[in-house]
Amino acid sequence: MQTYLLLFVAMAAIFYFLILRPQQRSKRAKAELMTALSEGSEILTVGGIYGTVVDLRDDDMDLEIAEGVVMRIDRRAIASVIPVATDDEDEDEDDDLDDDASVDEAHDDDHDDDHDGDETPTAGDRPA
């Protein structure tokens, strides 16, 4: 009799930790996402559409997906809120782009010296 009771308790604990607890966590995370949402937030929908929240209502919202293109979506269709990039991150990206451009220019200079007037295109010279 005690073995059956112990087995039942073990099964209930497994059920709780594998099914109920993760479900509660995801529900809590979704509720926090909804409370953090405001007009002007950048979001990603479950359908893969990026946009900016224009107007919030109780059950739905207006989402601007392109300049002048506004669509109405249900609040449950939000997959995530896109974090706003800080100024420091933008400067880092600009520096990376400048570094890439200088590498490309150096590569082009080296590439031009290889041909010395030869007009026969190679695989690297053909347009994609």
Secondary structure, DSSP 8 states (H G I E B T S, - for coil): -HHHHHHHHHHHHHHIIIIIHHHHHHHHHHHHHHHH--TT-EEEETTS-EEEEEEE-SSEEEEEEETTEEEEEEGGGEEEEE----HHHHHHHHHHHHHHHHHHHHHHHHHHHHHTT-----TTTS--
